[in-house]
Amino acid sequence: DCYTDKQRVVLTIPPGMTDYASIVFRGENEILEKVANPEDYYIKMIIPWKIRLNMIFINNRSLCLYFVIMFITIFKVLSTSRKKLQK
């Protein structure tokens, strides 16, 4: 209900395994833990950013770009896991 007609385009695209928003907001729980009203912050700040990131992918969609996003995701997951193991 919070989406505009322009933003609803995101809902027409089949989801993939990952996307820009998954990379950027990988620590979403930690972000939301630090704000006074997590639901309000999510609706007003995070959803619009996620929509913008998804629209960038939709407007530039290609198999090559998807593989780049997959590579970045794998790199982020492995680097985060490595940091946690070192602690």
MDTraj code that builds the backbone (N, CA, C; nanometers):
import mdtraj as md
import numpy as np

residues = "ASP CYS TYR THR ASP LYS GLN ARG VAL VAL LEU THR ILE PRO PRO GLY MET THR ASP TYR ALA SER ILE VAL PHE ARG GLY GLU ASN GLU ILE LEU GLU LYS VAL ALA ASN PRO GLU ASP TYR TYR ILE LYS MET ILE ILE PRO TRP LYS ILE ARG LEU ASN MET ILE PHE ILE ASN ASN ARG SER LEU CYS LEU TYR PHE VAL ILE MET PHE ILE THR ILE PHE LYS VAL LEU SER THR SER ARG LYS LYS LEU GLN LYS".split()
xyz = np.array([
    [0.0809, -0.1202, 0.0000],
    [0.0000, 0.0000, 0.0000],
    [0.0852, 0.1267, 0.0000],
    [0.2065, 0.1156, 0.0501],
    [0.2948, 0.2328, 0.0592],
    [0.3614, 0.2648, -0.0741],
    [0.3535, 0.1747, -0.1711],
    [0.4219, 0.1939, -0.2987],
    [0.3418, 0.2854, -0.3913],
    [0.4119, 0.3697, -0.4646],
    [0.3482, 0.4482, -0.5697],
    [0.3342, 0.3579, -0.6925],
    [0.2591, 0.4030, -0.7921],
    [0.2461, 0.3246, -0.9154],
    [0.3820, 0.3012, -0.9800],
    [0.4663, 0.4022, -0.9779],
    [0.6008, 0.3895, -1.0348],
    [0.6821, 0.2843, -0.9594],
    [0.6685, 0.2815, -0.8279],
    [0.7433, 0.1860, -0.7471],
    [0.6908, 0.0430, -0.7617],
    [0.5643, 0.0289, -0.7956],
    [0.5043, -0.1044, -0.8088],
    [0.5652, -0.1852, -0.9231],
    [0.6379, -0.1193, -1.0117],
    [0.7066, -0.1899, -1.1205],
    [0.7979, -0.2970, -1.0620],
    [0.8583, -0.2676, -0.9477],
    [0.9484, -0.3621, -0.8823],
    [0.8771, -0.4944, -0.8542],
    [0.7500, -0.4877, -0.8220],
    [0.6739, -0.6078, -0.7889],
    [0.6408, -0.6924, -0.9110],
    [0.6597, -0.6397, -1.0307],
    [0.6281, -0.7150, -1.1523],
    [0.7467, -0.7980, -1.2016],
    [0.8633, -0.7762, -1.1439],
    [0.9851, -0.8467, -1.1863],
    [1.0066, -0.9673, -1.0957],
    [1.0286, -1.0859, -1.1542],
    [1.0553, -1.2025, -1.0690],
    [1.1817, -1.1795, -0.9854],
    [1.1777, -1.2175, -0.8590],
    [1.2951, -1.1961, -0.7741],
    [1.4107, -1.2861, -0.8151],
    [1.5294, -1.2370, -0.7936],
    [1.6489, -1.3165, -0.8177],
    [1.7050, -1.3634, -0.6848],
    [1.8234, -1.4192, -0.6892],
    [1.8870, -1.4664, -0.5664],
    [1.9399, -1.3507, -0.4822],
    [1.9770, -1.2424, -0.5480],
    [2.0317, -1.1275, -0.4779],
    [2.0065, -1.0028, -0.5611],
    [2.0332, -0.8872, -0.5032],
    [2.0188, -0.7608, -0.5749],
    [2.0979, -0.6539, -0.5015],
    [2.0990, -0.5333, -0.5563],
    [2.1727, -0.4245, -0.4919],
    [2.1238, -0.4014, -0.3493],
    [1.9937, -0.4052, -0.3291],
    [1.9372, -0.3783, -0.1963],
    [1.9836, -0.4827, -0.0948],
    [1.9978, -0.6067, -0.1375],
    [2.0467, -0.7113, -0.0473],
    [2.1897, -0.6844, -0.0037],
    [2.2665, -0.6254, -0.0918],
    [2.4057, -0.5928, -0.0602],
    [2.4114, -0.4714, 0.0322],
    [2.3434, -0.3655, -0.0061],
    [2.3488, -0.2405, 0.0692],
    [2.2870, -0.2561, 0.2086],
    [2.1766, -0.3292, 0.2177],
    [2.1060, -0.3426, 0.3452],
    [2.1284, -0.4797, 0.4087],
    [2.2474, -0.5346, 0.3904],
    [2.2825, -0.6644, 0.4477],
    [2.2694, -0.6612, 0.5998],
    [2.3006, -0.5494, 0.6624],
    [2.2899, -0.5349, 0.8068],
    [2.1655, -0.4595, 0.8485],
    [2.0562, -0.4838, 0.7807],
    [1.9323, -0.4105, 0.8065],
    [1.8870, -0.4216, 0.9522],
    [1.9001, -0.5381, 1.0113],
    [1.8591, -0.5550, 1.1509],
    [1.9371, -0.4623, 1.2436],
    [2.0673, -0.4509, 1.2202],
    [2.1493, -0.3628, 1.3031],
    [2.1089, -0.2168, 1.2850],
    [2.0740, -0.1798, 1.1629],
    [2.0292, -0.0426, 1.1361],
    [1.9008, -0.0147, 1.2143],
    [1.8059, -0.1072, 1.2052],
    [1.6754, -0.0869, 1.2692],
    [1.6830, -0.0911, 1.4220],
    [1.7807, -0.1633, 1.4756],
    [1.7977, -0.1676, 1.6212],
    [1.8372, -0.0320, 1.6786],
    [1.8969, 0.0533, 1.5968],
    [1.9518, 0.1806, 1.6440],
    [1.8544, 0.2980, 1.6341],
    [1.7368, 0.2755, 1.5776],
    [1.6417, 0.3861, 1.5608],
    [1.5268, 0.3728, 1.6601],
    [1.4678, 0.4865, 1.6938],
    [1.3598, 0.4891, 1.7929],
    [1.2333, 0.4178, 1.7443],
    [1.1985, 0.4365, 1.6169],
    [1.0775, 0.3763, 1.5619],
    [1.1149, 0.2971, 1.4369],
    [1.1512, 0.1692, 1.4536],
    [1.1988, 0.0893, 1.3403],
    [1.0997, 0.0776, 1.2240],
    [0.9720, 0.0614, 1.2552],
    [0.8719, 0.0456, 1.1487],
    [0.8618, 0.1728, 1.0645],
    [0.8563, 0.2862, 1.1296],
    [0.8488, 0.4137, 1.0603],
    [0.9751, 0.4383, 0.9767],
    [1.0901, 0.4093, 1.0342],
    [1.2173, 0.4271, 0.9639],
    [1.2224, 0.3366, 0.8412],
    [1.1772, 0.2128, 0.8581],
    [1.1772, 0.1183, 0.7462],
    [1.0898, 0.1694, 0.6315],
    [0.9713, 0.2149, 0.6661],
    [0.8775, 0.2616, 0.5630],
    [0.9259, 0.3898, 0.4957],
    [0.9758, 0.4838, 0.5747],
    [1.0128, 0.6147, 0.5198],
    [1.1532, 0.6214, 0.4619],
    [1.2451, 0.5381, 0.5098],
    [1.3845, 0.5484, 0.4659],
    [1.4320, 0.4267, 0.3860],
    [1.4121, 0.3089, 0.4406],
    [1.4695, 0.1899, 0.3774],
    [1.3927, 0.1482, 0.2532],
    [1.2613, 0.1419, 0.2607],
    [1.1842, 0.1010, 0.1416],
    [1.2140, 0.1913, 0.0218],
    [1.2112, 0.3243, 0.0364],
    [1.2436, 0.4078, -0.0807],
    [1.3826, 0.3808, -0.1378],
    [1.4816, 0.3581, -0.0513],
    [1.6163, 0.3256, -0.0999],
    [1.6175, 0.1928, -0.1740],
    [1.5514, 0.0921, -0.1164],
    [1.5457, -0.0386, -0.1821],
    [1.4780, -0.0284, -0.3189],
    [1.3708, 0.0476, -0.3258],
    [1.3006, 0.0661, -0.4528],
    [1.3932, 0.1312, -0.5546],
    [1.4647, 0.2372, -0.5137],
    [1.5589, 0.3040, -0.6050],
    [1.6653, 0.2078, -0.6541],
    [1.7208, 0.1289, -0.5639],
    [1.8236, 0.0317, -0.6029],
    [1.7664, -0.0729, -0.6981],
    [1.6463, -0.1200, -0.6699],
    [1.5835, -0.2179, -0.7595],
    [1.5527, -0.1576, -0.8961],
    [1.5136, -0.0317, -0.8987],
    [1.4848, 0.0339, -1.0264],
    [1.6128, 0.0504, -1.1096],
    [1.7250, 0.0755, -1.0433],
    [1.8529, 0.0836, -1.1158],
    [1.8783, -0.0483, -1.1868],
    [1.8586, -0.1593, -1.1157],
    [1.8797, -0.2898, -1.1786],
    [1.7792, -0.3140, -1.2907],
    [1.6533, -0.2851, -1.2659],
    [1.5485, -0.3086, -1.3666],
    [1.5770, -0.2285, -1.4936],
    [1.6186, -0.1046, -1.4780],
    [1.6441, -0.0189, -1.5937],
    [1.7738, -0.0517, -1.6671],
    [1.8602, -0.1304, -1.6053],
    [1.9885, -0.1666, -1.6669],
    [2.0086, -0.3174, -1.6689],
    [1.9018, -0.3906, -1.6637],
    [1.9046, -0.5359, -1.6489],
    [1.9817, -0.6047, -1.7607],
    [2.0723, -0.6929, -1.7181],
    [2.1452, -0.7773, -1.8124],
    [2.2018, -0.8961, -1.7358],
    [2.2325, -1.0009, -1.8063],
    [2.2909, -1.1184, -1.7442],
    [2.4276, -1.0848, -1.6845],
    [2.5038, -1.0048, -1.7550],
    [2.6355, -0.9636, -1.7061],
    [2.6228, -0.8875, -1.5741],
    [2.5304, -0.7938, -1.5670],
    [2.5105, -0.7169, -1.4447],
    [2.4683, -0.8081, -1.3309],
    [2.3841, -0.9054, -1.3604],
    [2.3408, -0.9965, -1.2554],
    [2.4592, -1.0753, -1.2008],
    [2.5497, -1.1184, -1.2871],
    [2.6682, -1.1907, -1.2401],
    [2.7598, -1.1007, -1.1574],
    [2.7688, -0.9748, -1.1931],
    [2.8472, -0.8794, -1.1132],
    [2.7860, -0.8684, -0.9735],
    [2.6551, -0.8557, -0.9662],
    [2.5868, -0.8460, -0.8372],
    [2.6067, -0.9745, -0.7565],
    [2.6008, -1.0889, -0.8224],
    [2.6250, -1.2170, -0.7548],
    [2.7664, -1.2197, -0.6968],
    [2.8649, -1.1778, -0.7752],
    [3.0035, -1.1759, -0.7295],
    [3.0188, -1.0848, -0.6075],
    [2.9624, -0.9661, -0.6134],
    [2.9711, -0.8721, -0.5011],
    [2.9054, -0.9322, -0.3770],
    [2.7910, -0.9967, -0.3943],
    [2.7210, -1.0592, -0.2817],
    [2.8076, -1.1666, -0.2177],
    [2.8633, -1.2533, -0.2998],
    [2.9495, -1.3606, -0.2479],
    [3.0687, -1.3009, -0.1742],
    [3.1309, -1.1983, -0.2312],
    [3.2447, -1.1325, -0.1677],
    [3.2050, -1.0752, -0.0314],
    [3.0914, -1.0068, -0.0250],
    [3.0449, -0.9464, 0.1004],
    [3.0158, -1.0536, 0.2060],
    [2.9515, -1.1611, 0.1653],
    [2.9193, -1.2685, 0.2592],
    [3.0471, -1.3303, 0.3147],
    [3.1410, -1.3598, 0.2258],
    [3.2657, -1.4217, 0.2702],
    [3.3486, -1.3279, 0.3574],
    [3.3543, -1.2002, 0.3212],
    [3.4339, -1.1065, 0.4006],
    [3.3708, -1.0832, 0.5378],
    [3.2389, -1.0796, 0.5444],
    [3.1706, -1.0641, 0.6731],
    [3.1906, -1.1882, 0.7585],
    [3.1809, -1.3060, 0.6982],
    [3.2006, -1.4312, 0.7716],
    [3.3430, -1.4393, 0.8251],
    [3.4381, -1.3978, 0.7472],
    [3.5790, -1.3994, 0.7881],
    [3.6012, -1.3070, 0.9086],
    [3.5420, -1.1886, 0.9043],
    [3.5550, -1.0939, 1.0160],
    [3.4953, -1.1508, 1.1429],
    [3.3807, -1.2190, 1.1307],
    [3.3160, -1.2777, 1.2483],
    [3.4009, -1.3905, 1.3066],
    [3.4658, -1.4679, 1.2199],
    [3.5515, -1.5771, 1.2664],
    [3.6748, -1.5254, 1.3394],
    [3.7231, -1.4080, 1.2990],
    [3.8422, -1.3515, 1.3607],
    [3.8138, -1.2941, 1.4989],
    [3.6888, -1.2652, 1.5293],
    [3.6539, -1.2069, 1.6609],
    [3.6529, -1.3088, 1.7672],
])
top = md.Topology()
chain = top.add_chain()
for i, resn in enumerate(residues, 1):
    res = top.add_residue(resn, chain, resSeq=i)
    for name in ("N", "CA", "C"):
        top.add_atom(name, md.element.get_by_symbol(name[0]), res)
traj = md.Trajectory(xyz[None], top)
